[in-house]
Amino acid sequence: MTRTIESLRLSQLLPAIKDEFDQISDFRNGDASAHLHPLSDVLMSGLAMMFVQDPSMLDFQQRLEEKRRGNNLRTLFGVEKIPKTSQFRRILDPVDPLAVQQAFLTCLHKLQKTRLWSDYRVLGGRYAVLFDGSEFFRSNKCGCDNCLEFHHRNGQIDYAHKVLAAILAHPTAKKPIPLLLEEIRREDGTEKQDCEFNAARRLIPQLVKQHPHLDFVFVGDGLFSKVPMVSLIKDSGASYILVAKPTDHTSLEDNLKGLRLCNGVNRMEVKLEKKRKGIYEWVCDVELNGSTKEKTNWFSYTELGPDGKQFYKNSWVTDIKPTKSNIQELVQVGRHRWQIENQVFDVLKNHGHHLEHNFGHGKEHLAFIFIILNFLAYMLHQLISLTDRLFQAAVEKMGNKYRLWDDIRVLLNHFVWGSWDALLEHILEYREDTGFESP
């Protein structure tokens, strides 16, 4: 259990996020009734809903306000006026998604000032950014102008929303941190490669621009190991480690066959547990494909059992020069791309965050704004899991996070709490009151 880091407590993070939301331009008509609810209040209400993993939180807090003349949106999240559901969606729809995502930067800057930041370094001071796309809505009954359309042979049309996410991660630090999201909208096309590829072309330069002082290495699947993406990443001043499937790179594979014949492929074997064997191979300065002169470095990893049975095999391309001293870490960074699927998308979809819940489409950005708020809530969960001693103790007491969040939702829906710490201390049986005198 770690010692609490004051700058990463919710009592510090939430006001900082609200300050960021206060800076977002509000283009609503000043005479409109919806303008009675400041935009930052509406955004914080949405963040609170995602943070406690309860789509009905606004309704519960309005009931608390009527019954007890107080509510947790005000005491914990700094919301002065709770918007009604209809106002909530209407106000959020036209908001600039990139402006809302400045809150990721706010939280990240606080993390960078702590001792935990060094835990995310790889390959001599670089920072690995995993990027991949994920679908968060699909229906054959309802859609919007921004939905992707998938036409089936039987005439059925599926409507879907997708997002490309960039996540800061480390092979051994199991707390991925969201950095930036890019919506995959209809104008990107309906083919998976076109959509994710085009979204990546927008996201990567923007992310590098946001963090000019960080040495990023982008880690992606075989969809991206093409010349245009490699050139984009290099032109942005970043590095890459991208899956290179043999079937997608036939020219490269032909070159490797020739190099093997003349012992031009570097090779290293290591002994693993259970009598398994790991085989590392690498080559520098080979052509990425046969149609251009773009050079890259190639490496692979194969894991064999004592009987020669293959348990794992993959290969990558990178602009980082492989050597005997860094090849194991290169493979480790390339292999941990699975974290974005298992520890981010899967958690958000299947473990209480309701990522695939249809909160509303809107006409402009509503669906995407909800996704941003969901990822921001996930980021807060990651940070308090790393740094909040009371939260860690509460998880340990309850046995797992899911039971803890069930209890938190019940307590938030029935009582007004003076602070997040008071709520956790009550769960830990350190106190019986709610953190302040009842109004």
Stockholm file with secondary structure:
# STOCKHOLM 1.0

chainA/1-439         MTRTIESLRLSQLLPAIKDEFDQISDFRNGDASAHLHPLSDVLMSGLAMMFVQDPSMLDFQQRLEEKRRGNNLRTLFGVEKIPKTSQFRRILDPVDPLAVQQAFLTCLHKLQKTRLWSDYRVLGGRYAVLFDGSEFFRSNKCGCDNCLEFHHRNGQIDYAHKVLAAILAHPTAKKPIPLLLEEIRREDGTEKQDCEFNAARRLIPQLVKQHPHLDFVFVGDGLFSKVPMVSLIKDSGASYILVAKPTDHTSLEDNLKGLRLCNGVNRMEVKLEKKRKGIYEWVCDVELNGSTKEKTNWFSYTELGPDGKQFYKNSWVTDIKPTKSNIQELVQVGRHRWQIENQVFDVLKNHGHHLEHNFGHGKEHLAFIFIILNFLAYMLHQLISLTDRLFQAAVEKMGNKYRLWDDIRVLLNHFVWGSWDALLEHILEYREDTGFESP
#=GR chainA/1-439 SS CCCCCGGGSHHHHHHHHHHHHHTSCCCSCTTSGGGGSCHHHHHHHHHHHHHTTCTTHHHHHHHHHHHHSCCHHHHHHCCSSCCCHHHHHHHHTTSCHHHHTHHHHHHHHHHHTSGGGGGGEETTTEEEEEEEEEEEEEESSCCCTTCEEEECTTSCEEEEEEEEEEEEECSSCCCCEEEEEEEECGGGCSSHHHHHHHHHHHHHHHHHHHCTTSCEEEEECGGGCSHHHHHHHHHTTCEEEEECCGGGCHHHHHHHHHHHHTTCSEEEEEECGGGCEEEEEEEEEEESSTTSCCEEEEEEEEEECTTSCEEEEEEEEESSCCCTTTHHHHHHHHHGGGHIIIIIIHHHHHSSSCTTSCCCCCSSSHHHHHHHHHHHHHHHHHHHHHHCHHHHHHHHHHSSHHHHHHHHHHHHHHCCCSCHHHHHHHHTTSCSSCSSCCC
#=GC SS_cons         CCCCCGGGSHHHHHHHHHHHHHTSCCCSCTTSGGGGSCHHHHHHHHHHHHHTTCTTHHHHHHHHHHHHSCCHHHHHHCCSSCCCHHHHHHHHTTSCHHHHTHHHHHHHHHHHTSGGGGGGEETTTEEEEEEEEEEEEEESSCCCTTCEEEECTTSCEEEEEEEEEEEEECSSCCCCEEEEEEEECGGGCSSHHHHHHHHHHHHHHHHHHHCTTSCEEEEECGGGCSHHHHHHHHHTTCEEEEECCGGGCHHHHHHHHHHHHTTCSEEEEEECGGGCEEEEEEEEEEESSTTSCCEEEEEEEEEECTTSCEEEEEEEEESSCCCTTTHHHHHHHHHGGGHIIIIIIHHHHHSSSCTTSCCCCCSSSHHHHHHHHHHHHHHHHHHHHHHCHHHHHHHHHHSSHHHHHHHHHHHHHHCCCSCHHHHHHHHTTSCSSCSSCCC
//
